[in-house]
Amino acid sequence: MQLKADETHRSIYRYFKNKANSLEGEPTPLLKKYRQDQQRYARREFQKSSVSQLYDSIDSSDIIYLGDFHTFDQSTRNLERIIRILAKSDYQFAIGVEFIHINHQFYIDSYLKGAITELEFLESINYKNSWRFPWTFYKIFFDLAKEHNISIIALNTKGNLENRDKKAAKKIASYHKENPEQKLLILFGELHIVPNKLPQKVFDLANKDIVQTIIHQNTDEVYWKLVETNKLRSDQIVKYNMREFVLVNSPPWLKYESQIYWYEHLADDPEFDIHEYIIETGTLKFSDNIIDNFAYFCHEINNTLNLDIPIGEIEDFRIFDQQSLKRVKNTISKLKSKKAVGFYNKLLEHGKTFKLPCKKAYYCSSYSINRISYLAGIHIHQSKLKIPEKEIVGFFNKRDRTNLFVYLVHNYISAYFCSKLFNPYRKCNMYKDFQYMARHNKQVKKTDKMVFKACLKLCNKRVNVNEELKGLNLYQLHKTSRKVSHMLADIIFDYYFAPNRIEYKDVYRLVASDDYSNENYQSLLNEIGNLVEIKKLKKREF
């Protein structure tokens, strides 16, 4: 099974990387050289490292470089984590950013002081034309800078890659000389932070010895080397040496998926509106290739899991998005159950991805691998079982909620498991998280605490499902079923894609069933409980 999964992942990787490259067009000779250098350095021998080793290096460094894949928000999230940790430790530090031209330093300072608004700032630096990558990826740095009184230094210039490196290096070296007591965190494109590029130029310009740490992120070569040596784990840190690390917390094909999305919808959008861009999260449009991508994911799932679903069944589906809201609402309004109507409208209002209450129709509020593969998992499940829709809608009117809950659990286990085929780094709440949210986290709403308490009770092997769901409305039941399902699917994934483990079908037989009884759910818990002590499971942390 592990070999089959690796083949699937390589297929997905090639699919998205080739598509991203085709959209990019022919790279310049200098860009080709930069990429070759990155690949050459990435192929060096590395060894296992840890969070403590990484932060020891950061602690003793003057300058820290973090590679940015501009269309992929995971790149900037890791810098956010580092900033928060340094801010808590009362370090003196500044942040250097590639995405603003050095001529616009005045506007950065004015915005941080509150002298100009966010919109005025973005218009002043001409963000719409000068950078174009989602502002929401970078906005958090300015929020943190305001909160902790951190300086942000502009590092971008015009010219080719090499000239931009030289000018950025000069700015970094100059700032360090003038502010030797401050650390500098540098967020720059991943091709620029290869040791012989920007870091070397800064070192050569410094008037004294400086200590630098380089942090690469999700490099293709490291990921596949870990796969080949069977050392790939969730959220890893490896090192080339004590001053150069690689964070591995996402499969590389997600980078290229984000790049495709950017090329298709943001790079050349003539209707680009900076006002809209500020309030949106980057998912402004639905992918034009959604049908092909959805079908591709479904076929990969079917082949990887050896489910033998006929092609005709797999390709029998309809996908709706925000542009079809009127049609989706009309479909929902025709349901005979008022409770079902209210439930599906609630999912719609909250921007959830779900199966519509009609034959093999699905709603996806925005495009991403996680969402589409999640829906593909539900579609595969539905295609395998061929469940009568009238029977499912009837569950909403029953006083006993067991059937509805177990039906949703079956669907969501399949959905989450299949989504992890495409993104093994997906994370979800585990049992210890349920405990913390239910008992200790003051920021959690009372209604959500009810959900987490229900999740805890529903992890007991001798559970009475209907009894534990009392007091929850239908939407809370849905949230509870998702959280429990995701945890169970996460366990199954880890065990059934490890070497020498039992086949996925041995547990899937309990999910691929039209038995939605309390007994079926208990059997599922018992089967998974034989693999791991559920109550000891903690959320994986980076």
N, C-alpha and C positions, 0 to 999 in steps of 0.2 A: 504493500500500500504506500509506503514511503517513496519508493521509486516512482510510482504512478503519480503521486502528488508533485514530486520534483519535476517530472516531465510537464505536468500541467502548468507549474509556475514558470518554467522556461518558455513555454508556448505563449503564456500571457505576457511575459517580459518582451519577447521578440515582437509580439503583436503591437504593443503600445510604443516601444522604442522606435520601431520602423515607421509607424504612423507619425510619431512626433518628428522624426528626421525628415520625412517627406514634406511636412508642413513648413519646416524651417527653411528648406531650400539648400543650395550649395553654400557651404561655409567658406570663409576667406582662408587663404593659406596660413595666416597668423593664428586664426581660431583653431584650425586643424592642429597646428603645432602645440598650442596650449592644451588641447585635449589629449594629444599624444603624450605630453609631459605628465599630465594628470594620471593617465592610465599607467605609465611607466612607474611612477612613484607609488601608485595604488597597489601594484603587483609585488611590492616588497614583502618580506616575511614580517608577520606580526604575531603578537601573543595576547593572551587574555589579560584584561585589565579590570578596573573597578571604579566605582564612583569616588571612593576615597582617594585613589591614586590620581584621578583626574583633578579633583579639587585641591589636592596637595600641590599639583603642578600649577594650577591657577593661582593658588595662594602665594606661591613664590615667584610668580611671573610679573613682569612689567607690562607686557602686551599680550593679549589673548586674541587669536583669530578664530572666527567661526565661519565655516563655508555656507553660503546661501544659494539654494536652488530657487530662483526668484518666483517661480509660479507655485511653489509647494510650501504651504503654511507651516508644515512640521519643522522646517528650517528655522523659522523665526521663533517658534515656541520654545526651542531649546535655549536660545539666547535669553528669552524671557525668564526661564527657570534660573539661569546663571545670574541674571541681574537681581532677581528676588533674593537669592542666597547671599550675594555680596552685599546687598542693601541691608539685610538683617544683621550682617556681621560688622556693619559700620565701616566698611572699606571706603576710602576715597577713590573714586573712579569716574571715568567719562566713557561715553559710547561713540565710536566712530562708525559712520554709515556711508555706504556707497551710493544710496539712492537719492542723495541730494547734492547738487553742485556746490563747490566751495565758494562760489560767488554769492550763494544764498544763506551764508552763515547768519547774517543780520536777521533774516526772517525766522530762522530757528530760535535765536535768542529772544526775539520779540514774542513768538508764540509761547515759549516756555514761561516767559514773564507774565503772560496774559494780556499783552498789549494788543494782540490781534486775535481774531477768532480762528477756528479750525479751517473754515472755508476760505477766509482771507489768506491764511498761511498756504493752503494748497494752490490757490490761484497765484499767489506771489512767486512761488517756486516753480510754477508751470508744471505741476505734477502730471496733469493730463497728457502732456506731450513729452515730458522729459524722462519719465520712468514707466508709467502705464501698468505696472504690476499692482495687484490689489492693495490699496491703502490700508485696509483693515489688518493686513499682515503686520504692518509697521506701526500703526497708531498706538499700540500698547506701550511701545518704548517711550513715547512722549508722555503718556499718562504716568508711567513709572518715574520718568525724569522729573515731572512736576511734583510728584508725591515725595520723592527722596532728594530733591535738589541736585540732580545729576546733569552734567553738561552733555550736549550732543554735538558732535563735530562732523561737518559735511566733508566728504572725501572724493566726490565724483568730479570728473573733468571731461573735456572733449578730447577726441583723438583715438588712436587705435589702442588695443589692449595693453601693449607694452608702455606706451606713453602715459596712459592713465595710471598704470602701476607706479611709474616713476614719480608722477606728481602726487599721488596718494601717499607714497612712502616719504616724500619730502615733508608733507603736512603732518604725518604721524610722528616722524622723528623730531620735527620742530616742536610739536605740542608736548612730547615727552620731555624734551630738554627744558621747556619753560615750566612744566608741571611734573617734576620728577617724583613727587609724593603720590601721584595718582596712577592707578592702573588704567589701561586703555583696553576696552572690549571692542574689537573690530568686526563688524558684520560686512563681509564682502563676498562677491561671487566665488563659487567653489573652485573655479579654474585659477583664480588669482592667489589663493592661499597655499598652493603647492610650495614646498620649501624653497625652491629656487626662484620663485616669483616675488610677490610682495614682501613676505617675511625676510628674504635675503636682502632686498633693496633697503628695507628699513634698518636692518642690522649694519649694513655697509655705511649708511648715513649717520648712524648714532655716534656721538662723540665719546661715548664710554660703552663698556659692555652692557648689554641689556639681555634680560631673560625673556624668552617668548614661548608661548604654548600655541600649538596649532590643533584645531579640532575640526576634522572632516566629518561629514554627515552622509550616511547611507550610500557609500560608494559601491558601485556595481561589483567591482572586482572583489572587494572584501566580502560582500554578501554571498557571492557564488562560491568563494573559497570556503566559507563557513559551511555552506550547504554540502559541498563535495567532501569535506572532512567530517561531516556529521556533527559539527560543533555549533550549529545555529541554534540560538536560544532567544527567547523573547527579551527585548531590551538589553542589548549588550554593549559593552565598551571594550574595544581592543586598542592596542598601542603598537606603533612602530618603534618607539623609544619613549623615554620618560617625559618628552616634551611634544610628542605628536600622537594624537589619539583619533579614533574613528567611533562615532556614535552610530549604532545600528538599531534603529527602532522603527523601521518601516521598510517594506520590500521595495526594491528600486523601481518596479513598474508603476508605482503610485506617483513617482516624480514625473514620469512621462505622460501619465494620464492627466495630471494637472497642466502640463505643458500643452497638450492637445487642446484641452478646454480653453486655455488662454488664447491660443492661436485662432481657434474657431469663433470665439465670442468676445474677446476683449482687445486683442492686439490691433485690429483694424476696424473697430466699430465706429462708423461715422456718426452714430447717434449717442456716442459716449457722453454722459452727463455727470460732471463732477459732483453735483448736488445729490444725485441718485447713488453715486459710487460711495459717498461717505456713509450712507445709512444701510447699504446692502452688505452682504457678507462675501461677495465675490461670485455667488451663484446667481448671476443675473438672468441667464437664459437656459433653456433646455437644449440638450445636445441634439444636433441634427441626425446623428448616427445612433440614436437610442435603440431603434429597432434592431439594427445589426449587432450592436453591442450586447443587448439583452439576449438575443438568440445565441450569440457566441458563448456567453457565460453559461447558458442553459446546456449547450452541447458539451462544454468542458466539464461541467458538474456530472452530467450523465455518463460520460466516458470515464472520468476519474473514479467515480464510485461504483462503476459497473452495474448501473441500474437497469440497463436494457429497455429504456423507454423509447418507443417508436418515434422517428423524426417528425412524423405528422402530428403527434401529440405535443411534442416540444414546441413546434412552430405555430401551434394554435394559441395565440394570445393577442391581447390588445393592451397598449400602454397609453395612459393619459397623463397630462401634465397641467401646469397652471393655466395654460392657454385653452384648456378644455374644461375649465371649472364649471361652466354652465351645464355642460353635458353630464359631468360627474354628479353635480347636485341634483340634476333631473333624474338620474338613475337611482340615487339614494332616496329621493322623495317618493318613488313608486313602491317602496317596500311596504308590506302590509303591517309590519311591526313598528309601532311608534318608537319603541325603545331602541330598535335597530337603527331607525332614521336618526335619532338623537345621537347615538353612539358614533355612527360614521361621519356625521356632520362635525362632531367634536374632534375626530381624527383629522378632518380636513382643516378645521380652524387652527389646529396646533401644528400644521405642516408635516404631518406624519406620512410615511410611506406605507401603503397597505393594499390588500386585495379588495377589490370592489365586490359587493354582494351580487355578482352576476358571473356568468361563465367566463373564467380565465381572463378577467380584466383587472388591471392594476393601475394604481395612482402613484406617481412619483413626483414629489414637490420640487426636487432639484436633482441635477445629475452628479453622481460620483460613483466610483467603483463600489464603495460600501453599500450605497443605497440600491444600485442596480443588481449587484450580486445577491443582496438580501432578498429582493423581490424574486430573483431567479430561483433562489432556494425554495420560496413558497410555491412558485410555479411548478417546479420539479415535484414537490410534495403533492400538489393538487393533481398533477398529471399522472402520478403513480397511483393515487387512490380513487380518482374520479368521484369525489364526494357530491351527493345531491345538494344543490344550493338551498332548496326549501327546508331541508333538514337543519342546516346550519342557522338560517334565519329564525327557525323555530326555537332555537336555544335561548334567544333573547327574552322570550316571554315566560320561560320557566322560572318558578321560584327557586328551584335548586340550580345553582350556578355552576355545578360541577362540570356538566357537559361542555359548556361554553369555555370554561377555563382550560380544561384538558385539550379541547380542540385547538385553542390558541397556542397552548404549550407545544403541541405537536408541530404546528406550523412554524412557530418561532425558533424551535430547536433546529429544524431543517434550515430555516432562513439564516440564522446566525452561524451555524456550522458551515454552510455553503459560502457565506460571505468571508469566513476565515480562510477558505481555500484561496481566495484572491488577495486577502490581506491578513496574513497570519498574526500581525501585530495588533489587531483590534483588541480593545480592552473592554471589560465590563465589570460591574460590581460583583464581588464574591461575598461569601457568607460573613466574614469579619466586617466588610463594608456595610452590610445590612445592619449589623449590630451597632456599629458606630453611628450610622445615620438615624437609627431608631431611638438611640438612647443618649447620645452625647453631643451631636451637632446641633447647636442652637440656631444655625442659619436655615435649617430645613423646616419647611412649612408643616403645620400640623397635619394637613391632609396627606402630605408626602410621607410623614412619619408613620401614618396608618398603613401606607403601602409597604414600607420597609418592615414594619412589625408583621404584616401578613406574610411577607417573603420569608422571614425567619421561621414562622410557624409552618409554612408550606414546605420547609426542608426536612421536617420530621417524617421518618419512614412510616409511622402509624397515623398519618394525617387524615383528618376528615375535611376534605376540600371545602365543601359547602359551609361548614361551621367556621372555618378560618376566613372566609370571604365576607362574612356578615358585616354590615356597616359600610362596605365599599360600594360606590356607584360603578356603573359599567366602565367608565373611563379609568377609574382606579383599578378595576379588575384587569383591564387591558395592560396597564402599567406594571401591575404585579406579575402577570403572566409573562411579559417580556423580560423583566429582570430575572425571574427565576429561570426562564428558558435559556437566556443568554449564559447564565452561570453554568447550567447543565451542559449546554452545547460546548462551552469552553473546555470543560472537563473532558468531554468525549473527544474533542479535537486533539487535545494534548496526548491522550492515551492511544488514539487510533491512528495517529500519524507519527508515532514514535516507532523505532525499529522493533521488529519481532512482537508487535502487539496484535491483538485480535482484530478481525475485520470490522469495519464500520457497520456492516449489515447486521452484525450480532446484536447491536443495540438499536439500530434503525428499525428492526422488526417491531419494536414497541412503539415507535413513532409513526411508522407507516401502517397505521391501523385505524379502523373506524370505530374503535372501542374508546369512548371518552368517559369511562367510568372512574370512580375513585380507586378501584382496584388496579386499573391500568396505570394510573399515576403512581400508586404505591410501588408497583412492579418496576417502573422506570427509575424511581428513587433508589430502590434496592439494588438494581443492576449497576447504577452509577456509584452507589455507595460501596459496592464491592471493589471499586477501583481506588477510591480515595475517601478520606474522612471529610465530608463536605463542610462540617462545622469548623474545620481548621483552616479553611481556605481563605487566604488573604489576597487582596488586590495586588497585582504585579505593579511594582513601581520602578521608574527609571532611575 
